[in-house]
Amino acid sequence: MGKPRQGSRYLYEPFDAASARIEAHERVTDERWLALERRLTMIEKSLERLEKRVWLAVYGAASLIAADVALSIFRVG
């Protein structure tokens, strides 16, 4: 039919720059979302560990108070 085309196919096919930008933006947004989810998961795990430590301190203080009360009862009695 005609002369075969030589060179890049992008010279002959239409290119939709707006669509390419939107797709690139979606990929970047997805990666940022995944990174945010990973960070939030790490923060949640850290908060759980901190909560366990706080409750351990609370129970430790309560047990010291209970031991002091028990000792004072035994000394009086």
CNS distance restraints for C-alpha pairs under 8 A (distance, minus, plus):
assign (resid   7 and name CA) (resid  11 and name CA) 7.60 0.50 0.50
assign (resid   8 and name CA) (resid  12 and name CA) 7.63 0.50 0.50
assign (resid   9 and name CA) (resid  13 and name CA) 6.16 0.50 0.50
assign (resid  10 and name CA) (resid  14 and name CA) 7.19 0.50 0.50
assign (resid  10 and name CA) (resid  15 and name CA) 7.31 0.50 0.50
assign (resid  16 and name CA) (resid  20 and name CA) 6.41 0.50 0.50
assign (resid  17 and name CA) (resid  21 and name CA) 6.13 0.50 0.50
assign (resid  18 and name CA) (resid  22 and name CA) 6.22 0.50 0.50
assign (resid  19 and name CA) (resid  23 and name CA) 6.16 0.50 0.50
assign (resid  20 and name CA) (resid  24 and name CA) 6.12 0.50 0.50
assign (resid  21 and name CA) (resid  25 and name CA) 6.03 0.50 0.50
assign (resid  22 and name CA) (resid  26 and name CA) 6.13 0.50 0.50
assign (resid  23 and name CA) (resid  27 and name CA) 6.28 0.50 0.50
assign (resid  24 and name CA) (resid  28 and name CA) 6.23 0.50 0.50
assign (resid  25 and name CA) (resid  29 and name CA) 6.00 0.50 0.50
assign (resid  26 and name CA) (resid  30 and name CA) 6.07 0.50 0.50
assign (resid  27 and name CA) (resid  31 and name CA) 6.30 0.50 0.50
assign (resid  28 and name CA) (resid  32 and name CA) 6.19 0.50 0.50
assign (resid  29 and name CA) (resid  33 and name CA) 6.06 0.50 0.50
assign (resid  30 and name CA) (resid  34 and name CA) 6.23 0.50 0.50
assign (resid  31 and name CA) (resid  35 and name CA) 6.24 0.50 0.50
assign (resid  32 and name CA) (resid  36 and name CA) 6.11 0.50 0.50
assign (resid  33 and name CA) (resid  37 and name CA) 6.18 0.50 0.50
assign (resid  34 and name CA) (resid  38 and name CA) 6.23 0.50 0.50
assign (resid  35 and name CA) (resid  39 and name CA) 6.24 0.50 0.50
assign (resid  36 and name CA) (resid  40 and name CA) 6.11 0.50 0.50
assign (resid  37 and name CA) (resid  41 and name CA) 6.11 0.50 0.50
assign (resid  38 and name CA) (resid  42 and name CA) 6.31 0.50 0.50
assign (resid  39 and name CA) (resid  43 and name CA) 6.19 0.50 0.50
assign (resid  40 and name CA) (resid  44 and name CA) 6.09 0.50 0.50
assign (resid  41 and name CA) (resid  45 and name CA) 6.27 0.50 0.50
assign (resid  42 and name CA) (resid  46 and name CA) 6.21 0.50 0.50
assign (resid  43 and name CA) (resid  47 and name CA) 6.13 0.50 0.50
assign (resid  44 and name CA) (resid  48 and name CA) 6.21 0.50 0.50
assign (resid  45 and name CA) (resid  49 and name CA) 6.33 0.50 0.50
assign (resid  46 and name CA) (resid  50 and name CA) 6.16 0.50 0.50
assign (resid  47 and name CA) (resid  51 and name CA) 6.03 0.50 0.50
assign (resid  48 and name CA) (resid  52 and name CA) 6.30 0.50 0.50
assign (resid  49 and name CA) (resid  53 and name CA) 6.36 0.50 0.50
assign (resid  50 and name CA) (resid  54 and name CA) 6.21 0.50 0.50
assign (resid  51 and name CA) (resid  55 and name CA) 6.22 0.50 0.50
assign (resid  52 and name CA) (resid  56 and name CA) 6.13 0.50 0.50
assign (resid  53 and name CA) (resid  57 and name CA) 6.23 0.50 0.50
assign (resid  54 and name CA) (resid  58 and name CA) 6.20 0.50 0.50
assign (resid  55 and name CA) (resid  59 and name CA) 6.07 0.50 0.50
assign (resid  56 and name CA) (resid  60 and name CA) 5.99 0.50 0.50
assign (resid  57 and name CA) (resid  61 and name CA) 6.13 0.50 0.50
assign (resid  58 and name CA) (resid  62 and name CA) 6.15 0.50 0.50
assign (resid  59 and name CA) (resid  63 and name CA) 6.02 0.50 0.50
assign (resid  60 and name CA) (resid  64 and name CA) 6.25 0.50 0.50
assign (resid  61 and name CA) (resid  65 and name CA) 6.27 0.50 0.50
assign (resid  62 and name CA) (resid  66 and name CA) 6.10 0.50 0.50
assign (resid  63 and name CA) (resid  67 and name CA) 6.00 0.50 0.50
assign (resid  64 and name CA) (resid  68 and name CA) 6.14 0.50 0.50
assign (resid  65 and name CA) (resid  69 and name CA) 6.21 0.50 0.50
assign (resid  66 and name CA) (resid  70 and name CA) 6.11 0.50 0.50
assign (resid  67 and name CA) (resid  71 and name CA) 6.13 0.50 0.50
assign (resid  68 and name CA) (resid  72 and name CA) 6.20 0.50 0.50
assign (resid  69 and name CA) (resid  73 and name CA) 6.21 0.50 0.50
assign (resid  70 and name CA) (resid  74 and name CA) 6.27 0.50 0.50
assign (resid  71 and name CA) (resid  75 and name CA) 6.15 0.50 0.50
assign (resid  72 and name CA) (resid  76 and name CA) 6.22 0.50 0.50
assign (resid  73 and name CA) (resid  77 and name CA) 6.03 0.50 0.50
